[in-house]
Amino acid sequence: MRGRARALGLLSGIFAADRASKLWALRRLAGGGLKPLPWLWLTYVQNTGAAFGLGPKRNGFFIGLSSALIVLLLYLERAWKDKDAWTRWGLLLVLGGALGNLYDRLAYGFVVDFIDLRVWPVFNVADSCISVGAACLMLGLWLSGDGKSR
């Protein structure tokens, strides 16, 4: 039961951090950008596509895809309860990020992006969780031997 509470806590924390950062971006950045550090810009973007701006104006498609992904991740979270920490935490990071971006798509019709490194497409906290989580998932599956070619 403690593992379930920890998982729910991580999901809640990811969702809360993503929502808080996006609400801040909606209120503070919609009129223009900020440059708080020499290598970081904060630039408000309404993304109706996927990562890297792929598939613009396909919000309905990405709502369906995100929903299907979330159902799959919830299934895997139950099915992989005996997996190592890399796999489990990676799965939860991807799930939390997917929930955060799905919320935006349903509430606003686009995903709020605002972290701008100028050498990479503008992204958000949920996108970061998805990327880090996917890397953790790959590492966990590789370490457990599930990623081996047969």
DOZADO-167116 format. One line per 3 residues: number of its first residue (from 1); their letters; for each residue x, y, z of C-alpha. Coordinates in nm, 3 decimals. Each point is the difference from the previous one (the first is absolute). Layout:
<pazas>
NUM	A	X:Y:Z ~ ...
</pazas>
This chain:
<pazas>
1	MRG	0.000:0.000:0.000 ~ 0.290:0.236:0.071 ~ 0.119:-0.042:-0.357
4	RAR	-0.342:0.103:-0.131 ~ -0.004:0.309:0.221 ~ 0.349:0.094:-0.122
7	ALG	-0.105:-0.048:-0.363 ~ -0.310:0.214:0.050 ~ 0.211:0.262:0.177
10	LLS	0.245:0.014:-0.291 ~ -0.283:0.028:-0.255 ~ -0.166:0.273:0.204
13	GIF	0.329:0.187:0.039 ~ 0.075:-0.013:-0.373 ~ -0.350:0.115:-0.087
16	AAD	0.008:0.282:0.258 ~ 0.343:0.125:-0.110 ~ -0.106:-0.010:-0.364
19	RAS	-0.330:0.182:0.066 ~ 0.163:0.266:0.219 ~ 0.274:0.070:-0.254
22	KLW	-0.246:0.018:-0.290 ~ -0.239:0.227:0.190 ~ 0.294:0.227:0.074
25	ALR	0.097:-0.004:-0.371 ~ -0.359:0.078:-0.105 ~ -0.013:0.300:0.235
28	RLA	0.353:0.135:-0.029 ~ 0.133:-0.094:-0.343 ~ -0.295:0.026:-0.240
31	GGG	0.095:0.359:-0.082 ~ 0.371:-0.062:-0.055 ~ 0.302:-0.200:0.107
34	LKP	0.255:0.024:0.277 ~ 0.369:-0.085:0.011 ~ 0.077:-0.089:0.363
37	LPW	0.336:-0.168:-0.077 ~ 0.253:0.041:-0.282 ~ -0.093:-0.341:-0.147
40	LWL	-0.372:-0.006:0.083 ~ -0.295:0.188:-0.145 ~ -0.359:-0.031:0.115
43	TYV	-0.213:0.024:-0.312 ~ -0.376:-0.059:-0.004 ~ -0.113:-0.243:-0.274
46	QNT	-0.340:-0.154:-0.068 ~ 0.081:-0.345:-0.141 ~ -0.289:-0.172:-0.184
49	GAA	0.231:-0.273:-0.127 ~ 0.238:-0.248:0.156 ~ 0.368:0.015:0.089
52	FGL	0.210:0.228:-0.219 ~ -0.319:0.157:-0.139 ~ -0.086:-0.313:-0.201
55	GPK	-0.362:-0.029:-0.109 ~ -0.116:0.356:0.067 ~ -0.375:0.059:0.037
58	RNG	-0.062:-0.370:0.072 ~ -0.107:0.047:0.362 ~ -0.290:-0.247:-0.026
61	FFI	0.230:-0.271:-0.134 ~ 0.249:0.060:0.282 ~ -0.277:-0.009:0.262
64	GLS	-0.091:-0.349:-0.125 ~ 0.362:-0.110:-0.019 ~ 0.079:0.136:0.347
67	SAL	-0.308:-0.170:0.147 ~ 0.099:-0.334:-0.153 ~ 0.357:0.043:0.127
70	IVL	-0.124:0.077:0.351 ~ -0.219:-0.314:0.001 ~ 0.301:-0.207:-0.114
73	LLY	0.224:0.158:0.265 ~ -0.256:-0.069:0.274 ~ -0.016:-0.364:-0.114
76	LER	0.380:-0.028:-0.004 ~ 0.023:0.163:0.343 ~ -0.208:-0.285:0.138
79	AWK	0.160:-0.272:-0.212 ~ 0.355:0.113:0.082 ~ -0.043:0.036:0.377
82	DKD	0.294:-0.239:0.052 ~ 0.236:0.185:-0.237 ~ 0.307:0.190:0.116
85	AWT	-0.009:0.361:0.117 ~ 0.129:0.141:-0.332 ~ -0.289:-0.155:-0.189
88	RWG	-0.269:0.087:0.255 ~ 0.109:0.361:0.058 ~ 0.053:0.051:-0.372
91	LLL	-0.350:-0.121:-0.069 ~ -0.141:0.236:0.263 ~ 0.193:0.297:-0.140
94	VLG	-0.134:-0.066:-0.350 ~ -0.352:-0.047:0.139 ~ 0.014:0.323:0.202
97	GAL	0.126:0.198:-0.297 ~ -0.262:-0.148:-0.231 ~ -0.275:0.092:0.248
100	GNL	0.132:0.358:0.026 ~ 0.003:0.053:-0.377 ~ -0.338:-0.170:-0.045
103	YDR	-0.148:0.241:0.253 ~ 0.122:0.293:-0.211 ~ -0.141:-0.145:-0.320
106	LAY	-0.342:-0.051:0.161 ~ -0.007:0.331:0.191 ~ 0.157:0.235:-0.256
109	GFV	0.007:-0.181:-0.335 ~ 0.383:0.016:0.000 ~ 0.298:-0.082:0.222
112	VDF	0.172:0.290:0.177 ~ 0.375:-0.006:-0.070 ~ 0.242:0.257:0.140
115	IDL	0.349:-0.136:0.073 ~ 0.221:0.120:-0.285 ~ 0.368:-0.095:-0.028
118	RVW	0.021:0.147:-0.352 ~ 0.170:-0.319:-0.126 ~ -0.305:-0.221:0.056
121	PVF	-0.373:0.044:-0.056 ~ -0.186:0.175:0.282 ~ -0.127:-0.250:0.260
124	NVA	-0.154:-0.024:0.349 ~ 0.030:-0.190:0.330 ~ -0.223:-0.284:-0.123
127	DSC	0.214:-0.044:-0.312 ~ 0.309:-0.019:0.220 ~ -0.162:-0.269:0.214
130	ISV	-0.097:-0.198:-0.310 ~ 0.356:0.019:-0.139 ~ 0.174:-0.088:0.326
133	GAA	-0.258:-0.270:0.069 ~ 0.048:-0.157:-0.344 ~ 0.376:-0.010:0.059
136	CLM	-0.055:-0.162:0.342 ~ -0.238:-0.253:-0.156 ~ 0.252:-0.093:-0.269
139	LGL	0.279:-0.033:0.257 ~ -0.216:-0.211:0.231 ~ -0.111:-0.233:-0.278
142	WLS	0.356:-0.028:-0.130 ~ 0.141:-0.077:0.348 ~ -0.269:-0.263:0.062
145	GDG	0.070:-0.167:-0.333 ~ -0.351:0.073:-0.136 ~ 0.144:0.220:-0.271
148	KSR	0.227:-0.274:-0.144 ~ -0.050:-0.108:-0.356 ~ -0.079:-0.368:-0.021
</pazas>
